[in-house]
Amino acid sequence: MKLRTTPGRSIPALMITSVLIGTGSATAAPAPAALAAPNISVAAVQADLNQLQSIATANGGNRAHGRPGFKASIDWVRGKLDAAGFTTQVQTFTRNGATGYNLIADMPGGDLNNVLMVGGHLDSVTAGPGINDNGTGSASILEVALAARASGAAFTRHLRFGWWGAEELGLVGSTFYVNSLSAAERSRIKTYLNFDMTGSPNPGYFVYSGASQPSGSVAVQQTLVAYFTSIGVQPELTEVGGRSDHAAFARAGIATGGTFSGAEVVKTAAQAAKWGGTSGVAFDRCYHRSCDTTANVNATSLDRNADAIAHAVWTLAA
């Protein structure tokens, strides 16, 4: 997840505005899923994180834009998707004099005029390997994509997955992708789900608020909230604003949603009582630091969020 900053100015501490989700009967419930989502193996997601860590270690300690570790990450993810029968393409762009890459993967089947897209950024900052930010989201959507393909489910909507480059430099890759689409191509993407940091070591359970997003976003919010509620977790809604890759899709009028386990903001006592963990400590003390390694991931949060992603995909695409 990127930090918002203005060139020449210091980076202020950023706050995520969250509200408690009420349990009143007036809240509309999403329609039940026509297909049951599988359990996503957290061990498989962790194995992917180990691979991303190995790539960073072999390439100067990071997977940042313009560095060899990022291209190696793109190539590795693409190889797994190609082997599973996805149609993949690598889109290139230039930022700060270096070539950047987006990876787009389409699963066969579904209505090409009714696309559900799922994405997250694959790049790290230069300071470290970026395993929570955002290896966790990237690996989770990879395993959801592979599970969707292996399931043989006849989804009504067409499924497309994206791994973005240069998010840490200002949402560059995802913005480039959306801007590269014709008006007709953009209109075919009805919903975009974004997953950026899903395994924070002192985790929170946040769902993107749909109230300030394009039409259809509240339904995405409700779908994700319903999943967490079903496993006994009370999430909070969060206004993530322009901090991650859903922003370009929202500007294009596409319904958006996602989950987030927290970054540099400190967990409150009320949140620790509700979710566990330690109050007075950041959700991720290694945010944008060299210690954002595989040791910086909470397996329970990683597992719950991967299953939430699968639930949303199976519910919204069925």
One Martini backbone bead per residue (centre of mass of N, CA, C, O) as a GRO file, in nm:
protein
  318
    1MET     BB    1   0.097   0.036   0.023
    2LYS     BB    2   0.076   0.358  -0.024
    3LEU     BB    3   0.213   0.674   0.010
    4ARG     BB    4   0.119   0.991   0.056
    5THR     BB    5   0.279   1.251  -0.142
    6THR     BB    6   0.487   1.540  -0.177
    7PRO     BB    7   0.716   1.680  -0.336
    8GLY     BB    8   0.933   1.805  -0.078
    9ARG     BB    9   0.776   1.650   0.142
   10SER     BB   10   0.678   1.520   0.411
   11ILE     BB   11   0.558   1.229   0.562
   12PRO     BB   12   0.274   1.168   0.699
   13ALA     BB   13   0.073   1.047   0.911
   14LEU     BB   14  -0.165   0.793   0.858
   15MET     BB   15  -0.517   0.759   0.844
   16ILE     BB   16  -0.780   0.537   0.916
   17THR     BB   17  -1.115   0.550   0.854
   18SER     BB   18  -1.338   0.411   1.094
   19VAL     BB   19  -1.630   0.196   1.131
   20LEU     BB   20  -1.871   0.054   1.280
   21ILE     BB   21  -2.069  -0.228   1.242
   22GLY     BB   22  -2.379  -0.283   1.239
   23THR     BB   23  -2.675  -0.502   1.350
   24GLY     BB   24  -2.910  -0.409   1.214
   25SER     BB   25  -3.201  -0.496   1.030
   26ALA     BB   26  -3.164  -0.271   0.794
   27THR     BB   27  -2.950  -0.438   0.674
   28ALA     BB   28  -2.860  -0.555   0.384
   29ALA     BB   29  -2.843  -0.860   0.232
   30PRO     BB   30  -2.685  -1.062   0.046
   31ALA     BB   31  -2.689  -1.279  -0.180
   32PRO     BB   32  -2.663  -1.593  -0.217
   33ALA     BB   33  -2.467  -1.830  -0.314
   34ALA     BB   34  -2.453  -2.060  -0.584
   35LEU     BB   35  -2.156  -2.110  -0.493
   36ALA     BB   36  -1.915  -2.281  -0.324
   37ALA     BB   37  -1.644  -2.201  -0.166
   38PRO     BB   38  -1.335  -2.274  -0.116
   39ASN     BB   39  -1.071  -2.362   0.063
   40ILE     BB   40  -0.787  -2.183   0.124
   41SER     BB   41  -0.464  -2.258   0.140
   42VAL     BB   42  -0.235  -2.130   0.355
   43ALA     BB   43   0.011  -2.297   0.271
   44ALA     BB   44   0.011  -2.200  -0.024
   45VAL     BB   45   0.046  -1.901   0.037
   46GLN     BB   46   0.312  -1.933   0.197
   47ALA     BB   47   0.474  -2.054  -0.037
   48ASP     BB   48   0.457  -1.798  -0.208
   49LEU     BB   49   0.602  -1.614  -0.005
   50ASN     BB   50   0.867  -1.770  -0.009
   51GLN     BB   51   0.924  -1.709  -0.306
   52LEU     BB   52   0.929  -1.398  -0.283
   53GLN     BB   53   1.160  -1.394  -0.081
   54SER     BB   54   1.369  -1.535  -0.263
   55ILE     BB   55   1.368  -1.323  -0.482
   56ALA     BB   56   1.463  -1.089  -0.310
   57THR     BB   57   1.726  -1.213  -0.198
   58ALA     BB   58   1.841  -1.251  -0.506
   59ASN     BB   59   1.759  -0.909  -0.548
   60GLY     BB   60   1.860  -0.701  -0.306
   61GLY     BB   61   1.585  -0.727  -0.105
   62ASN     BB   62   1.374  -0.676  -0.350
   63ARG     BB   63   1.049  -0.579  -0.553
   64ALA     BB   64   1.096  -0.327  -0.724
   65HIS     BB   65   1.072  -0.091  -0.930
   66GLY     BB   66   1.332  -0.153  -1.165
   67ARG     BB   67   1.388  -0.429  -1.043
   68PRO     BB   68   1.459  -0.764  -1.072
   69GLY     BB   69   1.250  -0.870  -0.858
   70PHE     BB   70   0.993  -0.790  -1.009
   71LYS     BB   71   1.021  -0.947  -1.274
   72ALA     BB   72   1.048  -1.222  -1.131
   73SER     BB   73   0.766  -1.215  -1.009
   74ILE     BB   74   0.604  -1.201  -1.268
   75ASP     BB   75   0.716  -1.462  -1.398
   76TRP     BB   76   0.623  -1.657  -1.175
   77VAL     BB   77   0.321  -1.605  -1.181
   78ARG     BB   78   0.278  -1.659  -1.482
   79GLY     BB   79   0.364  -1.956  -1.483
   80LYS     BB   80   0.129  -2.061  -1.308
   81LEU     BB   81  -0.102  -1.962  -1.495
   82ASP     BB   82  -0.024  -2.100  -1.756
   83ALA     BB   83  -0.036  -2.394  -1.638
   84ALA     BB   84  -0.362  -2.347  -1.573
   85GLY     BB   85  -0.494  -2.186  -1.843
   86PHE     BB   86  -0.433  -1.902  -1.877
   87THR     BB   87  -0.460  -1.577  -2.009
   88THR     BB   88  -0.167  -1.392  -2.066
   89GLN     BB   89  -0.034  -1.055  -1.988
   90VAL     BB   90   0.222  -0.808  -2.043
   91GLN     BB   91   0.242  -0.484  -1.928
   92THR     BB   92   0.398  -0.183  -2.028
   93PHE     BB   93   0.590   0.078  -1.861
   94THR     BB   94   0.694   0.411  -1.753
   95ARG     BB   95   0.909   0.491  -1.460
   96ASN     BB   96   1.175   0.666  -1.382
   97GLY     BB   97   1.322   0.523  -1.643
   98ALA     BB   98   1.154   0.257  -1.597
   99THR     BB   99   1.034  -0.056  -1.634
  100GLY     BB  100   0.705  -0.170  -1.619
  101TYR     BB  101   0.458  -0.413  -1.476
  102ASN     BB  102   0.174  -0.597  -1.586
  103LEU     BB  103  -0.052  -0.862  -1.487
  104ILE     BB  104  -0.278  -1.046  -1.697
  105ALA     BB  105  -0.562  -1.273  -1.617
  106ASP     BB  106  -0.761  -1.504  -1.800
  107MET     BB  107  -1.043  -1.691  -1.762
  108PRO     BB  108  -1.214  -1.917  -1.891
  109GLY     BB  109  -1.512  -1.786  -1.941
  110GLY     BB  110  -1.780  -1.620  -1.946
  111ASP     BB  111  -1.887  -1.291  -1.957
  112LEU     BB  112  -1.723  -1.041  -2.138
  113ASN     BB  113  -1.955  -0.814  -2.046
  114ASN     BB  114  -1.899  -0.945  -1.731
  115VAL     BB  115  -1.657  -0.834  -1.525
  116LEU     BB  116  -1.447  -0.980  -1.278
  117MET     BB  117  -1.202  -0.811  -1.088
  118VAL     BB  118  -0.875  -0.904  -0.950
  119GLY     BB  119  -0.640  -0.727  -0.724
  120GLY     BB  120  -0.279  -0.642  -0.688
  121HIS     BB  121   0.023  -0.558  -0.570
  122LEU     BB  122   0.374  -0.669  -0.638
  123ASP     BB  123   0.528  -0.449  -0.524
  124SER     BB  124   0.789  -0.297  -0.358
  125VAL     BB  125   0.993  -0.150  -0.178
  126THR     BB  126   1.336  -0.084  -0.148
  127ALA     BB  127   1.371  -0.167   0.168
  128GLY     BB  128   1.210  -0.444   0.087
  129PRO     BB  129   1.021  -0.742   0.013
  130GLY     BB  130   0.707  -0.721   0.061
  131ILE     BB  131   0.515  -0.944   0.207
  132ASN     BB  132   0.271  -0.792   0.312
  133ASP     BB  133   0.370  -0.543   0.111
  134ASN     BB  134   0.203  -0.744  -0.129
  135GLY     BB  135   0.223  -1.057  -0.101
  136THR     BB  136  -0.045  -1.139   0.030
  137GLY     BB  137  -0.243  -1.048  -0.189
  138SER     BB  138  -0.104  -1.182  -0.433
  139ALA     BB  139  -0.111  -1.480  -0.327
  140SER     BB  140  -0.414  -1.501  -0.276
  141ILE     BB  141  -0.515  -1.446  -0.569
  142LEU     BB  142  -0.364  -1.677  -0.692
  143GLU     BB  143  -0.509  -1.908  -0.534
  144VAL     BB  144  -0.792  -1.831  -0.629
  145ALA     BB  145  -0.744  -1.864  -0.928
  146LEU     BB  146  -0.659  -2.165  -0.919
  147ALA     BB  147  -0.923  -2.264  -0.784
  148ALA     BB  148  -1.118  -2.174  -1.005
  149ARG     BB  149  -0.995  -2.346  -1.230
  150ALA     BB  150  -1.007  -2.630  -1.076
  151SER     BB  151  -1.325  -2.644  -1.022
  152GLY     BB  152  -1.512  -2.597  -1.291
  153ALA     BB  153  -1.677  -2.357  -1.267
  154ALA     BB  154  -1.976  -2.188  -1.391
  155PHE     BB  155  -1.935  -1.883  -1.446
  156THR     BB  156  -2.103  -1.606  -1.545
  157ARG     BB  157  -1.859  -1.446  -1.506
  158HIS     BB  158  -1.576  -1.297  -1.590
  159LEU     BB  159  -1.237  -1.368  -1.507
  160ARG     BB  160  -0.999  -1.129  -1.369
  161PHE     BB  161  -0.646  -1.073  -1.319
  162GLY     BB  162  -0.420  -0.852  -1.118
  163TRP     BB  163  -0.071  -0.734  -1.131
  164TRP     BB  164   0.092  -0.459  -1.001
  165GLY     BB  165   0.285  -0.182  -1.078
  166ALA     BB  166   0.404   0.092  -0.906
  167GLU     BB  167   0.233   0.159  -0.648
  168GLU     BB  168   0.456   0.296  -0.460
  169LEU     BB  169   0.459   0.553  -0.682
  170GLY     BB  170   0.127   0.597  -0.747
  171LEU     BB  171  -0.055   0.385  -0.901
  172VAL     BB  172   0.061   0.330  -1.191
  173GLY     BB  173  -0.028   0.056  -1.317
  174SER     BB  174  -0.339   0.070  -1.279
  175THR     BB  175  -0.374   0.340  -1.424
  176PHE     BB  176  -0.263   0.250  -1.692
  177TYR     BB  177  -0.466   0.029  -1.748
  178VAL     BB  178  -0.729   0.192  -1.743
  179ASN     BB  179  -0.628   0.407  -1.959
  180SER     BB  180  -0.589   0.178  -2.193
  181LEU     BB  181  -0.884   0.162  -2.209
  182SER     BB  182  -1.159   0.157  -2.350
  183ALA     BB  183  -1.476   0.236  -2.297
  184ALA     BB  184  -1.580  -0.049  -2.360
  185GLU     BB  185  -1.381  -0.206  -2.176
  186ARG     BB  186  -1.458  -0.069  -1.910
  187SER     BB  187  -1.768  -0.149  -1.920
  188ARG     BB  188  -1.710  -0.464  -1.868
  189ILE     BB  189  -1.619  -0.373  -1.589
  190LYS     BB  190  -1.815  -0.407  -1.297
  191THR     BB  191  -1.583  -0.527  -1.097
  192TYR     BB  192  -1.344  -0.440  -0.828
  193LEU     BB  193  -1.096  -0.621  -0.645
  194ASN     BB  194  -0.892  -0.537  -0.353
  195PHE     BB  195  -0.556  -0.663  -0.228
  196ASP     BB  196  -0.385  -0.488   0.049
  197MET     BB  197  -0.297  -0.632   0.299
  198THR     BB  198  -0.369  -0.957   0.480
  199GLY     BB  199  -0.106  -1.020   0.714
  200SER     BB  200  -0.083  -0.869   0.962
  201PRO     BB  201   0.072  -0.910   1.274
  202ASN     BB  202  -0.157  -0.689   1.397
  203PRO     BB  203  -0.457  -0.743   1.317
  204GLY     BB  204  -0.708  -0.635   1.109
  205TYR     BB  205  -1.069  -0.597   1.000
  206PHE     BB  206  -1.113  -0.465   0.684
  207VAL     BB  207  -1.364  -0.290   0.491
  208TYR     BB  208  -1.456  -0.142   0.227
  209SER     BB  209  -1.629   0.128   0.169
  210GLY     BB  210  -1.920   0.191  -0.047
  211ALA     BB  211  -2.046   0.480  -0.011
  212SER     BB  212  -1.801   0.646  -0.187
  213GLN     BB  213  -1.864   0.464  -0.422
  214PRO     BB  214  -1.969   0.319  -0.673
  215SER     BB  215  -2.208   0.160  -0.798
  216GLY     BB  216  -2.211  -0.158  -0.612
  217SER     BB  217  -2.018  -0.139  -0.357
  218VAL     BB  218  -2.207  -0.221  -0.125
  219ALA     BB  219  -2.240  -0.517  -0.212
  220VAL     BB  220  -1.946  -0.588  -0.165
  221GLN     BB  221  -1.930  -0.517   0.128
  222GLN     BB  222  -2.155  -0.718   0.224
  223THR     BB  223  -2.012  -0.975   0.134
  224LEU     BB  224  -1.763  -0.945   0.321
  225VAL     BB  225  -1.906  -0.909   0.589
  226ALA     BB  226  -2.059  -1.178   0.584
  227TYR     BB  227  -1.815  -1.355   0.607
  228PHE     BB  228  -1.696  -1.260   0.875
  229THR     BB  229  -1.952  -1.310   1.039
  230SER     BB  230  -1.960  -1.626   0.982
  231ILE     BB  231  -1.664  -1.645   1.160
  232GLY     BB  232  -1.677  -1.428   1.408
  233VAL     BB  233  -1.609  -1.147   1.265
  234GLN     BB  234  -1.577  -0.797   1.335
  235PRO     BB  235  -1.574  -0.560   1.123
  236GLU     BB  236  -1.448  -0.270   0.957
  237LEU     BB  237  -1.487   0.021   0.812
  238THR     BB  238  -1.299   0.171   0.532
  239GLU     BB  239  -1.134   0.469   0.416
  240VAL     BB  240  -0.888   0.447   0.164
  241GLY     BB  241  -0.920   0.593  -0.085
  242GLY     BB  242  -0.601   0.653  -0.265
  243ARG     BB  243  -0.403   0.400  -0.152
  244SER     BB  244  -0.504   0.215  -0.396
  245ASP     BB  245  -0.594   0.027  -0.696
  246HIS     BB  246  -0.906   0.109  -0.697
  247ALA     BB  247  -0.907   0.411  -0.782
  248ALA     BB  248  -0.915   0.394  -1.097
  249PHE     BB  249  -1.182   0.239  -1.108
  250ALA     BB  250  -1.359   0.443  -0.962
  251ARG     BB  251  -1.311   0.677  -1.165
  252ALA     BB  252  -1.456   0.481  -1.392
  253GLY     BB  253  -1.725   0.362  -1.236
  254ILE     BB  254  -1.633   0.115  -1.069
  255ALA     BB  255  -1.695  -0.123  -0.868
  256THR     BB  256  -1.573  -0.158  -0.527
  257GLY     BB  257  -1.339  -0.362  -0.321
  258GLY     BB  258  -1.217  -0.486   0.010
  259THR     BB  259  -0.928  -0.569   0.204
  260PHE     BB  260  -0.768  -0.502   0.540
  261SER     BB  261  -0.500  -0.530   0.806
  262GLY     BB  262  -0.302  -0.301   0.816
  263ALA     BB  263  -0.051  -0.063   0.913
  264GLU     BB  264   0.072   0.223   1.080
  265VAL     BB  265  -0.157   0.208   1.256
  266VAL     BB  266  -0.292   0.199   1.571
  267LYS     BB  267  -0.414  -0.013   1.793
  268THR     BB  268  -0.680  -0.041   1.978
  269ALA     BB  269  -0.835  -0.157   2.253
  270ALA     BB  270  -1.099  -0.238   2.111
  271GLN     BB  271  -0.963  -0.402   1.884
  272ALA     BB  272  -0.812  -0.604   2.067
  273ALA     BB  273  -1.071  -0.718   2.201
  274LYS     BB  274  -1.193  -0.820   1.923
  275TRP     BB  275  -0.908  -0.944   1.763
  276GLY     BB  276  -0.664  -0.906   1.910
  277GLY     BB  277  -0.363  -0.844   2.023
  278THR     BB  278  -0.200  -0.513   2.031
  279SER     BB  279  -0.218  -0.237   2.192
  280GLY     BB  280  -0.033   0.046   2.078
  281VAL     BB  281   0.019  -0.102   1.803
  282ALA     BB  282   0.086  -0.159   1.505
  283PHE     BB  283  -0.027  -0.355   1.261
  284ASP     BB  284   0.261  -0.270   1.103
  285ARG     BB  285   0.592  -0.230   1.200
  286CYS     BB  286   0.713  -0.311   0.889
  287TYR     BB  287   0.624  -0.084   0.723
  288HIS     BB  288   0.844  -0.016   0.477
  289ARG     BB  289   1.055  -0.241   0.564
  290SER     BB  290   1.302  -0.482   0.598
  291CYS     BB  291   1.102  -0.661   0.802
  292ASP     BB  292   0.916  -0.743   0.547
  293THR     BB  293   0.869  -1.061   0.597
  294THR     BB  294   0.770  -1.381   0.667
  295ALA     BB  295   0.772  -1.290   0.981
  296ASN     BB  296   0.531  -1.053   0.901
  297VAL     BB  297   0.295  -1.283   0.941
  298ASN     BB  298  -0.044  -1.363   0.988
  299ALA     BB  299  -0.203  -1.660   0.945
  300THR     BB  300  -0.496  -1.598   1.019
  301SER     BB  301  -0.537  -1.353   0.839
  302LEU     BB  302  -0.454  -1.486   0.576
  303ASP     BB  303  -0.675  -1.704   0.578
  304ARG     BB  304  -0.931  -1.530   0.602
  305ASN     BB  305  -0.880  -1.353   0.348
  306ALA     BB  306  -0.866  -1.574   0.135
  307ASP     BB  307  -1.160  -1.672   0.190
  308ALA     BB  308  -1.294  -1.399   0.131
  309ILE     BB  309  -1.215  -1.385  -0.162
  310ALA     BB  310  -1.354  -1.642  -0.253
  311HIS     BB  311  -1.637  -1.564  -0.165
  312ALA     BB  312  -1.662  -1.316  -0.350
  313VAL     BB  313  -1.617  -1.456  -0.618
  314TRP     BB  314  -1.842  -1.672  -0.601
  315THR     BB  315  -2.074  -1.473  -0.549
  316LEU     BB  316  -2.027  -1.250  -0.787
  317ALA     BB  317  -1.987  -1.478  -1.034
  318ALA     BB  318  -2.248  -1.676  -1.022
   0.00000   0.00000   0.00000
